[in-house]
Amino acid sequence: MHYAYLHGFASGPQSQKSCYFHAQLADLGIDLVRPDLNAPSFTTMTFSSQLKVIEAALSPFPGPITLIGSSMGGLLAILQAARDPRIECLVLMAPAFRFTERWSARMGEAAIAEWRRTGKLSLYHYAYRAECNLDIAMLDDSRLYDEEQLVRPVPTLILHGSRDAVVDPELSRDYARRHPQVTLQWFDTDHAMTDVLSQLWAQTATFCRLPVLKF
């Protein structure tokens, strides 16, 4: 089994969760592939561009593959699994379900119209530690994708914080209800989930049938 980690929006492959999972798998002699989904740039990033990065990163592997995804990376893991039969297992942390709907509702029509007029939206990028512009193509392109595109019953573990203020935990509960192959595990934490890293790893290792060497 090959493993890959897909980081979240405005993040990067050196995020705290990514590095923690990389270290845990390294102790087991497993290399965790961690593509930078910001390529070629955060400004021009779309769902389609991120899927191309994922496809390129996974191209050397014959399979099977487990994808571990955080937030938007969780949604991208589902989208990749919908088109890639090598993906046989998914571990999703606070997956960004109903992305387009939530973004549109949060921003409102006026803000989206201004984004479209200027073509750019200024956002804080946690990996770069700086304000970065994002093109309106991100929102437009996102309308082509949603979590229901995965129709194969891929074994899936969802890890979600009950105090998540970014992605409503009820979205994960609803997804799990409608997909019997999904195991849902709650944690008393927020969207970042960085205070429960050892628990996240323990649940992941158990689900993927890996030994838990340390916490």
Contacts in CASP RR format, 6 or more apart in sequence:
PFRMAT RR
TARGET T0000
AUTHOR 0000-0000-0000
METHOD contacts of the structure
MODEL  1
MHYAYLHGFASGPQSQKSCYFHAQLADLGIDLVRPDLNAPSFTTMTFSSQ
LKVIEAALSPFPGPITLIGSSMGGLLAILQAARDPRIECLVLMAPAFRFT
ERWSARMGEAAIAEWRRTGKLSLYHYAYRAECNLDIAMLDDSRLYDEEQL
VRPVPTLILHGSRDAVVDPELSRDYARRHPQVTLQWFDTDHAMTDVLSQL
WAQTATFCRLPVLKF
1 63 0 8 1.000
1 64 0 8 1.000
1 65 0 8 1.000
1 66 0 8 1.000
1 88 0 8 1.000
1 89 0 8 1.000
1 208 0 8 1.000
2 33 0 8 1.000
2 58 0 8 1.000
2 61 0 8 1.000
2 63 0 8 1.000
2 64 0 8 1.000
2 65 0 8 1.000
2 66 0 8 1.000
3 25 0 8 1.000
3 30 0 8 1.000
3 31 0 8 1.000
3 32 0 8 1.000
3 33 0 8 1.000
3 65 0 8 1.000
3 66 0 8 1.000
3 67 0 8 1.000
3 68 0 8 1.000
4 32 0 8 1.000
4 33 0 8 1.000
4 34 0 8 1.000
4 35 0 8 1.000
4 54 0 8 1.000
4 57 0 8 1.000
4 58 0 8 1.000
4 65 0 8 1.000
4 66 0 8 1.000
4 67 0 8 1.000
4 68 0 8 1.000
5 13 0 8 1.000
5 17 0 8 1.000
5 18 0 8 1.000
5 21 0 8 1.000
5 22 0 8 1.000
5 32 0 8 1.000
5 33 0 8 1.000
5 34 0 8 1.000
5 68 0 8 1.000
5 69 0 8 1.000
5 70 0 8 1.000
6 35 0 8 1.000
6 37 0 8 1.000
6 54 0 8 1.000
6 67 0 8 1.000
6 68 0 8 1.000
6 69 0 8 1.000
6 70 0 8 1.000
6 73 0 8 1.000
6 74 0 8 1.000
6 76 0 8 1.000
6 77 0 8 1.000
6 80 0 8 1.000
7 13 0 8 1.000
7 15 0 8 1.000
7 18 0 8 1.000
7 34 0 8 1.000
7 36 0 8 1.000
7 37 0 8 1.000
7 69 0 8 1.000
7 70 0 8 1.000
7 73 0 8 1.000
7 127 0 8 1.000
8 15 0 8 1.000
8 37 0 8 1.000
8 69 0 8 1.000
8 70 0 8 1.000
8 71 0 8 1.000
8 72 0 8 1.000
8 73 0 8 1.000
8 74 0 8 1.000
8 96 0 8 1.000
9 71 0 8 1.000
9 72 0 8 1.000
9 73 0 8 1.000
9 96 0 8 1.000
10 42 0 8 1.000
10 123 0 8 1.000
10 124 0 8 1.000
10 125 0 8 1.000
10 126 0 8 1.000
10 127 0 8 1.000
10 132 0 8 1.000
11 70 0 8 1.000
11 71 0 8 1.000
11 125 0 8 1.000
11 126 0 8 1.000
11 127 0 8 1.000
12 18 0 8 1.000
12 36 0 8 1.000
12 37 0 8 1.000
12 38 0 8 1.000
12 126 0 8 1.000
12 127 0 8 1.000
13 34 0 8 1.000
13 35 0 8 1.000
13 36 0 8 1.000
14 34 0 8 1.000
14 127 0 8 1.000
15 70 0 8 1.000
15 126 0 8 1.000
15 127 0 8 1.000
16 192 0 8 1.000
16 194 0 8 1.000
16 197 0 8 1.000
17 70 0 8 1.000
17 93 0 8 1.000
17 193 0 8 1.000
17 194 0 8 1.000
17 197 0 8 1.000
17 200 0 8 1.000
18 32 0 8 1.000
18 34 0 8 1.000
18 70 0 8 1.000
20 197 0 8 1.000
20 200 0 8 1.000
20 201 0 8 1.000
21 32 0 8 1.000
21 68 0 8 1.000
21 201 0 8 1.000
21 204 0 8 1.000
22 32 0 8 1.000
22 34 0 8 1.000
24 201 0 8 1.000
24 205 0 8 1.000
24 213 0 8 1.000
24 214 0 8 1.000
25 31 0 8 1.000
25 32 0 8 1.000
25 210 0 8 1.000
26 32 0 8 1.000
27 213 0 8 1.000
27 214 0 8 1.000
28 210 0 8 1.000
28 211 0 8 1.000
28 213 0 8 1.000
30 210 0 8 1.000
32 68 0 8 1.000
33 57 0 8 1.000
33 58 0 8 1.000
33 61 0 8 1.000
35 53 0 8 1.000
35 54 0 8 1.000
35 56 0 8 1.000
35 57 0 8 1.000
36 53 0 8 1.000
37 45 0 8 1.000
37 50 0 8 1.000
37 53 0 8 1.000
37 54 0 8 1.000
37 73 0 8 1.000
37 76 0 8 1.000
38 45 0 8 1.000
38 127 0 8 1.000
39 49 0 8 1.000
39 53 0 8 1.000
40 49 0 8 1.000
42 125 0 8 1.000
42 128 0 8 1.000
42 132 0 8 1.000
42 134 0 8 1.000
43 120 0 8 1.000
43 132 0 8 1.000
43 133 0 8 1.000
43 134 0 8 1.000
43 135 0 8 1.000
44 135 0 8 1.000
44 137 0 8 1.000
45 134 0 8 1.000
45 135 0 8 1.000
45 138 0 8 1.000
46 135 0 8 1.000
46 137 0 8 1.000
46 138 0 8 1.000
46 141 0 8 1.000
46 142 0 8 1.000
47 76 0 8 1.000
47 79 0 8 1.000
47 138 0 8 1.000
47 141 0 8 1.000
47 142 0 8 1.000
47 144 0 8 1.000
47 145 0 8 1.000
48 141 0 8 1.000
48 144 0 8 1.000
50 76 0 8 1.000
51 76 0 8 1.000
51 79 0 8 1.000
51 80 0 8 1.000
51 83 0 8 1.000
54 76 0 8 1.000
54 80 0 8 1.000
55 80 0 8 1.000
55 84 0 8 1.000
58 65 0 8 1.000
58 80 0 8 1.000
58 84 0 8 1.000
58 86 0 8 1.000
61 86 0 8 1.000
62 86 0 8 1.000
63 86 0 8 1.000
63 88 0 8 1.000
64 86 0 8 1.000
64 87 0 8 1.000
64 88 0 8 1.000
64 89 0 8 1.000
65 84 0 8 1.000
65 86 0 8 1.000
65 87 0 8 1.000
65 88 0 8 1.000
65 89 0 8 1.000
66 87 0 8 1.000
66 88 0 8 1.000
66 89 0 8 1.000
66 90 0 8 1.000
66 91 0 8 1.000
66 208 0 8 1.000
67 74 0 8 1.000
67 77 0 8 1.000
67 80 0 8 1.000
67 81 0 8 1.000
67 87 0 8 1.000
67 89 0 8 1.000
67 90 0 8 1.000
67 91 0 8 1.000
68 77 0 8 1.000
68 90 0 8 1.000
68 91 0 8 1.000
68 92 0 8 1.000
68 93 0 8 1.000
68 204 0 8 1.000
69 76 0 8 1.000
69 77 0 8 1.000
69 90 0 8 1.000
69 91 0 8 1.000
69 92 0 8 1.000
69 93 0 8 1.000
69 95 0 8 1.000
70 93 0 8 1.000
70 94 0 8 1.000
70 193 0 8 1.000
71 93 0 8 1.000
71 94 0 8 1.000
71 95 0 8 1.000
71 96 0 8 1.000
71 166 0 8 1.000
71 167 0 8 1.000
71 191 0 8 1.000
72 96 0 8 1.000
72 99 0 8 1.000
73 95 0 8 1.000
73 96 0 8 1.000
74 90 0 8 1.000
74 92 0 8 1.000
74 93 0 8 1.000
74 95 0 8 1.000
74 96 0 8 1.000
75 95 0 8 1.000
75 96 0 8 1.000
75 97 0 8 1.000
75 99 0 8 1.000
75 145 0 8 1.000
75 147 0 8 1.000
77 87 0 8 1.000
77 90 0 8 1.000
77 92 0 8 1.000
77 95 0 8 1.000
78 90 0 8 1.000
78 92 0 8 1.000
78 95 0 8 1.000
78 147 0 8 1.000
78 149 0 8 1.000
78 150 0 8 1.000
79 145 0 8 1.000
79 147 0 8 1.000
79 149 0 8 1.000
79 150 0 8 1.000
80 87 0 8 1.000
81 87 0 8 1.000
81 90 0 8 1.000
81 150 0 8 1.000
81 152 0 8 1.000
81 154 0 8 1.000
82 149 0 8 1.000
82 150 0 8 1.000
82 151 0 8 1.000
82 152 0 8 1.000
85 152 0 8 1.000
87 154 0 8 1.000
88 154 0 8 1.000
88 155 0 8 1.000
89 154 0 8 1.000
89 155 0 8 1.000
89 156 0 8 1.000
89 207 0 8 1.000
89 208 0 8 1.000
90 154 0 8 1.000
90 155 0 8 1.000
90 156 0 8 1.000
90 157 0 8 1.000
91 156 0 8 1.000
91 157 0 8 1.000
91 159 0 8 1.000
91 204 0 8 1.000
91 207 0 8 1.000
91 208 0 8 1.000
92 156 0 8 1.000
92 157 0 8 1.000
92 158 0 8 1.000
92 159 0 8 1.000
93 158 0 8 1.000
93 159 0 8 1.000
93 160 0 8 1.000
93 193 0 8 1.000
93 200 0 8 1.000
94 159 0 8 1.000
94 160 0 8 1.000
94 161 0 8 1.000
94 164 0 8 1.000
94 166 0 8 1.000
94 167 0 8 1.000
94 172 0 8 1.000
94 191 0 8 1.000
94 193 0 8 1.000
95 147 0 8 1.000
95 158 0 8 1.000
95 160 0 8 1.000
95 167 0 8 1.000
95 172 0 8 1.000
95 175 0 8 1.000
96 102 0 8 1.000
96 167 0 8 1.000
97 147 0 8 1.000
97 167 0 8 1.000
97 171 0 8 1.000
97 172 0 8 1.000
97 175 0 8 1.000
98 146 0 8 1.000
98 147 0 8 1.000
98 171 0 8 1.000
99 142 0 8 1.000
99 145 0 8 1.000
99 146 0 8 1.000
100 139 0 8 1.000
100 142 0 8 1.000
100 143 0 8 1.000
100 146 0 8 1.000
102 167 0 8 1.000
102 168 0 8 1.000
103 139 0 8 1.000
103 142 0 8 1.000
104 112 0 8 1.000
104 139 0 8 1.000
107 115 0 8 1.000
112 139 0 8 1.000
115 121 0 8 1.000
115 136 0 8 1.000
115 139 0 8 1.000
116 136 0 8 1.000
119 135 0 8 1.000
119 136 0 8 1.000
120 133 0 8 1.000
120 134 0 8 1.000
120 135 0 8 1.000
120 136 0 8 1.000
121 133 0 8 1.000
121 134 0 8 1.000
121 136 0 8 1.000
122 131 0 8 1.000
122 132 0 8 1.000
122 133 0 8 1.000
122 134 0 8 1.000
123 131 0 8 1.000
123 132 0 8 1.000
123 133 0 8 1.000
123 134 0 8 1.000
124 130 0 8 1.000
124 131 0 8 1.000
124 132 0 8 1.000
125 131 0 8 1.000
125 132 0 8 1.000
147 175 0 8 1.000
153 179 0 8 1.000
153 180 0 8 1.000
153 181 0 8 1.000
154 181 0 8 1.000
155 181 0 8 1.000
155 183 0 8 1.000
155 207 0 8 1.000
156 179 0 8 1.000
156 181 0 8 1.000
156 182 0 8 1.000
156 183 0 8 1.000
157 182 0 8 1.000
157 183 0 8 1.000
157 185 0 8 1.000
157 203 0 8 1.000
157 204 0 8 1.000
157 207 0 8 1.000
158 172 0 8 1.000
158 175 0 8 1.000
158 176 0 8 1.000
158 182 0 8 1.000
158 183 0 8 1.000
158 184 0 8 1.000
158 185 0 8 1.000
159 185 0 8 1.000
159 187 0 8 1.000
159 193 0 8 1.000
159 200 0 8 1.000
159 203 0 8 1.000
159 204 0 8 1.000
160 167 0 8 1.000
160 169 0 8 1.000
160 172 0 8 1.000
160 184 0 8 1.000
160 185 0 8 1.000
160 186 0 8 1.000
160 187 0 8 1.000
161 169 0 8 1.000
161 186 0 8 1.000
161 187 0 8 1.000
161 188 0 8 1.000
161 189 0 8 1.000
161 190 0 8 1.000
161 191 0 8 1.000
161 193 0 8 1.000
162 169 0 8 1.000
162 186 0 8 1.000
162 187 0 8 1.000
162 188 0 8 1.000
162 189 0 8 1.000
163 188 0 8 1.000
163 189 0 8 1.000
163 190 0 8 1.000
164 189 0 8 1.000
164 190 0 8 1.000
164 191 0 8 1.000
165 190 0 8 1.000
165 191 0 8 1.000
166 191 0 8 1.000
167 191 0 8 1.000
169 186 0 8 1.000
172 184 0 8 1.000
173 184 0 8 1.000
175 182 0 8 1.000
176 182 0 8 1.000
176 183 0 8 1.000
176 184 0 8 1.000
183 207 0 8 1.000
185 203 0 8 1.000
187 193 0 8 1.000
187 196 0 8 1.000
187 199 0 8 1.000
187 200 0 8 1.000
188 196 0 8 1.000
189 195 0 8 1.000
189 196 0 8 1.000
193 200 0 8 1.000
198 215 0 8 1.000
201 212 0 8 1.000
201 215 0 8 1.000
202 212 0 8 1.000
202 215 0 8 1.000
204 210 0 8 1.000
205 211 0 8 1.000
205 212 0 8 1.000
206 212 0 8 1.000
END
